[in-house]
Amino acid sequence: MTVLTPATTLAALGLDAEPTRFHVDTDPGTSESAYLTSLNETLDAIGAYAHPGGDDSSSVIAAMDALIGMLTLLLVTVAGLGVLNTVVLDTRDRVHDLGVHKSLGMTPRQTVGMVLTSVAGIGLLASVAGIPLGVALHHHVTPLMGDAVGMNLPGSYIAVYAPPVLALLLLGGLTLAVAGALLPAGWAARTDPARALRTE
């Protein structure tokens, strides 16, 4: 646990307020390696050493990021398979109608467009409904997680969904729906009209 406080607070408590570590932000465009080399040449005389901030990265945070990434990938895969299963069943159920349309001149490209359009609207609607619910759940659960470990999380740790991120999430639902429907759409486009008309 880390407490960030002015040095005067420590002095008022009778504690050592002498700094033992400095964090430096360089100006944009500064060569980090050249800066560190020059700084270490100066610090060598007093027995200090400067190193890149990335060396302090926590292995726990890295493991958590990897776990979150894997869970996200699994959820996306399961959702895509769900879309695939639904579209396959729906397409096979309407195969006779598909044969009628093809016999009347529907091209393979139009067939693919028909199948993809049938799921695109649902995917967009699911995103519009799911994103606010997900954000609300995040705002409710994250402070509880902080409370469980004795931390009062600041608002900046909770309000992390900026408008560009929400726009990407909105497109993500649409993309997921379309990607899950591509395989059955290709099958529908290749289906022979005569065989489709004989199917009941």
N, C-alpha and C positions, 0 to 999 in steps of 0.2 A: 504494500500500500504506500502511496506517495502523497504527501501533502505539499501543495504549492503555497508559499506564504512569503511576505517580505522579510528581509533579514532583520528588520527592527523588531519583528515579533519574537524571533529567537533571542535577540539581545535582551528584550524585556523579561524573558523567562530565565535569564542567566545562562543561556546555552551558547555554545560556540557558533558564531555567525560567520566565520571565515569560509568562503567558498572553496570547495575541493574539485569542482567540475564546472566547465563553461560549455554552453551550447551556442554555436555560431552559425548564423545563416549568411551565406555569401550572396553577393549581388548576381543577378541573372547574367549569364555569359562568362562567369568566372570559372577558370579551369580548376577543378577540385584537387587534382593530383599536384599541380604546380603550387597551389595555395598551401596544401598540407606539407609539401617538401620545404617551402620557404618558412612556414610556421615552425616546423620541427627543428630546423636549423637554429632558430632563435630560442626555442624552448629547451633545447638540449643543455644549455648553460645552467638552467635551474632544475634539471631533472624531471621535466614534464614531457608529456607526449600527446600529440594530437592524432586522432584517427577518424575515419569516416563514420557518420552517424548510423549507417546501415549495420555496423558491427554490433549495435546494441539491440538488434531486432530479436524479439522473443520467439523461442521455438514453440512455445505454447500457442501464440497468436498464429504462427505459420501453420501449425497442425489444425487449429480451428478453421482457418481459411480454406485449407485443403478439404476438410470434412464438409464445410458448407458448400464448396464447389461440387463435391461428389454428390451430396444430397440433391443439389439443384439439378445436376445432370440426370440423376435417377428420376426425379419428379417430371422433368421435361420428357424423358423417354417414355415413362408410363402414360403421361398425357397424350403424347403422340400416338402410342399404340391404341389408346382408347378411341381416339379420332379415327384411326385406321379401321378398327373393328366396326365402329358405327357406320362408317361410309361404305365398307364392304357389304354389310348386311343390307343397307338401304339401297345400294346399287343393284345387288342381286334381286332384291324384292321388286325393283322397277325395271328389270331387264326386258320385259315384254314392251313396256312403253318406250324404252330405249330403242328397241328394234323398229317400232313404228316411226319414231323420229328419224332414224337413220335411213329407212326406206323412203322417207319423204325428202331426203337430201341433206340431212345434218352431217356436217364434215367431222372428222376426228378432232380437229381443233375446237370446234363448237361443242363437241361432247365433253372434252376436258374442261372447257370453260363452264359448262352447265354443272358438272360435278363440283368443281372448285367453288363456284358461286354459291352452291347450296350450303356449304360449310363456312364460307367466309363471313357471312352475316352473323351466324351463331358464334363464331370465334370472336368477332368484334363485340358482340353483345356480352359475351362472357367476360371479356377484358373490362368493359365499361362497368359491369356489376362487381367483378372480383377485385379490381384495383382499390377502390375505396374501402372495401371490407378488409383487404390485406393491410392497408395503411392503418386503419383503425385498430386492427388486432395488434400490429407492431407497436403502436403508441400505447396500447394497454399492457402488453406483455413485457416490453423492454424495461419500464420502471420497476416492475415486479421482480425481474431478474436482478436488477441492481440492488433492490432491497434485500434480496435473498443473501447477497454477499456483503451487505452493510455499506453499499454505495448509493449516494444520491446523484443520479446521473443528470448532467446539465441538459438543457433543451436541445443544444446542438448535437448531442448524441442520439436524440430521438427523432428530430425533424431532419431526416437524411434524404427524403424523397423530393428532390428538386423537380420542377416541371419537365426538363429534358429527360430525366430518368423515368418519369411517369409516361412520357410520350413513347419511350422505347419499350416500356412494359406493355403499353397499349398495342403497339405494333407486334410485340412478341406473341400475344394471344392470337392475333390474326395470322402471323407467320406459322405458328404451331398448327393451327387448324388447316391451313393450306398444305403444309408439308405432310401432314398425316393423311390427306386425301389424294396426294399425287399418285400413289400406287393404284388404288382402285379407279382413279380417273383414266390412267393409262390403259387399264384392263377394259374399261368401258369403251374407250376409243378404238381398241383393236377388235372388239366383239363383232362377229359377222352378223349382219342384219337378219339373214334367213334363220340362223341358229337362234338369235334372240327372239324372233317372232314365234318359233316353235316352243319356246320356254313358257311354261305356265307358272 
